């Protein structure tokens, strides 16, 4: 795609963004509900398109975790419909007055929440992202340009068509959300140069994609970076609780960014906890990699030797690193060294250790006695998410409606001039 072709797309999106920014909440919510019904009506078409993507992925030798991220069954379609209806029920952040200050000269200065403008999303294998991004951008008054990956292109197109048909009947302009069907890397380069038409870029996908976007973009980027998530089982942990949390964090859905990649266990309980936990993991098909103390405790089991590079690997698969640590400090030091600032958890009955962990672990989401799998816009009450930011500016963690806004100052006077 040429830069001229991209210019036409961004111009259309920019024109739509100006109208979206002042669209009433009632109208936006009506469109969202119509799109939910549209997706429901196109259910069979969407599933058939998804079957094409699944068949292509299986033929290409993709692993089960990848296939899981790609698959859209009835439950997934139901989830997209309910997500859109839930976003329609959420409070509209546009127009909120964040701060109000009356100056001595009588000027009233208000800080008012407004849409960002035009958002570009570059994503890979999860087709439900198409619906999530459109819903959140519409409700927050932003136009969105979507560029999905080739692995999910048939599914993305089917979801887009269903939403576009419903939104058009409600009078929403075509530029409000645009799916670019060109999945080439050249298209990504063209998007990243379009700084006069796109206000924010969000990449969602593998490490190589995110690095490419961050290095090449002329537009501000919020990175949905890899999830090197940890669960630390403290010496004062409830064993049964720890077992359930660790199993859920790794095995419930291993192919997602909030799944645990490394389990840290205090040496005082490792001898009792690890054999029980290893048996459960091995039965579920999890490949275990352990430090020397882990392998010693689990003698007789097939535990591979963990290497330092494994601790920085996002497996997105049924593979888990295990390390025995001597203290809370050692666990926190490990997370600081190898983590990706995504989601990390402690399992403990010691409130002092819990407080120390949450104070010192500087990740986007820090958990006490809960699975890292909850780092998700829907689970956080945001309806959905456009991404999980591991950056520090301007948003962190699951990004919902408020994170898709910025602000402007509205100043009301009565004839004041500056002297």
Protein Blocks (a to p, Z undefined) as FASTA:
>chain_A
ZZklmmmmmmmmmmmmmmmmmgcfklmmmmmmmmmmmmmmmmmmmmmmmmmmmmmmmmno
pafklmmmmpccfklmmmmmmmmmmmmmpccfehpafbdcddfkopacddddddfbiacd
ddfklmklmmmmmmmmmmnopacdddddfklmmmmmmmmmmmmmmmmmnopafklpccdf
blcfklmmmmmmmmmlbfbdcddddfklmmmmmmmpcbdcdddddddddddddfkbcfkl
mmmmmmmmmmmommbckbcfbdcddfklmmmmmmmmmmmmmmnopacdddfklmmmmgoi
acddddfklmmccfkpacddddddfbfklmmmmmmmmmgolaccdddfbfklmmmmmmmm
ccfbdcehiafklgcfklnonopacbdcfbfbfbecjddfklmpccddddddehiacZZ
